[in-house]
Amino acid sequence: VGEIELFFNPQIKEYSPGEWLAPEGCLSIPLFREEVQRPQSIEITYQSLDGKTHQKRFKGWTARVIQHEYDHIEGILYPDRLPNERLKQLQPHLDALQERLS
């Protein structure tokens, strides 16, 4: 297991122009996985546990995970990042899941 990093008050400052499509899932939406387009790398600023401000670049899967979790802070779930056509196809299934979980 890798080192744990905590990001307090994170802000994504820069997104790379290059993007990649990869499958994502989420505990907020169990049983679903979809291909999501995201930038390959990001640069963020954040505070560490000791209150110091840091700026760091992340790439690959680490950048993807940070973007996914940052979306949660912004009230965004990965289906919000899907093309409209795909979201329309999934919507009845997502509605049924929400009803089951309510």
N, C-alpha and C positions, 0 to 999 in steps of 0.2 A: 504494500500500500504506500502511495506517495505521501508527501508532506501535505498537511492541511493548511490552507490559507483562508483567512477570514477577511472579507471586504466590507467595511462599514462605509455607508454613504457613497457607494460606487457611482461613477458616471463614465459612460462610454464616450470618449473624446474623438475617436477616429475609427472608421471602418475601412478595411482594405477594399479596393475596387474589385478584386477577384472573389468570386463566390463559388460555393459548391453545394450540391444537393446530397443530403444524407438522411437516413431514417431517424425520427425522433419519437419518443414516447413520453408519457408524463403520468405521475401518480395522481394528478388531478383529473385525468381522463383515462381511467383504467381500460385495458383491453384494446386500445387503438395505437397504431404506429403509422406515421405518414412521412413521406419524403418532404423535407423542408429546405428551402434555399436560404443560406446564410453566408455572410462574408467569411473569408478564410482566416482573417486575423483582425484583431481589435487592439486599441490602446485605451486603457482605463486609468482613471485616478480614483483613489480610495484612501480611507484611513485604516490603519492597523489598530490592533487592540490597545496599543499604547498611545493612540491619538495622533500619530505621525501620518503625514500625507505622503502617498507614494504614487508614482506613475509607472505603468508597466505595460508591455506589449505581450499579447498571447496569440497563439496560432493553433490551427488544427482543432482537435476534439476539445481541448481546454477552452479555446475561444468560443466554440459552439455551446459548451455547457454554461459558460458565463453569460452568453447572450440569452440562452434559454431561461436562466434564472433571473437575469435582469428584466426580461420581459414580464415575469411574474410581479416584480416590483412596480412595473408600469401598468399592471392589470391586463396583460396580454397573454393568451395561451397559444400554443403552437398552431392550432387550427386557424387562428386569425392570420397566420402567415401563409396559408395555403391559397393557391389560385381559386378564384371565385367558383369556377366550374367544379372543382374537386370538393370544395366546401358545401356546395349545393347537393352534391351526391351523398356526402356524409351526414348532412343535417338531420335526416330522419333517424339515423342510428344514434347520433349524439343526443337528440331529443329523447329517444327511448331510454338511453343510459341515464340521462338526468332524471327522468321519471322514476326509474328503478331505484336510484340513489336518494330520492327525496323521501 
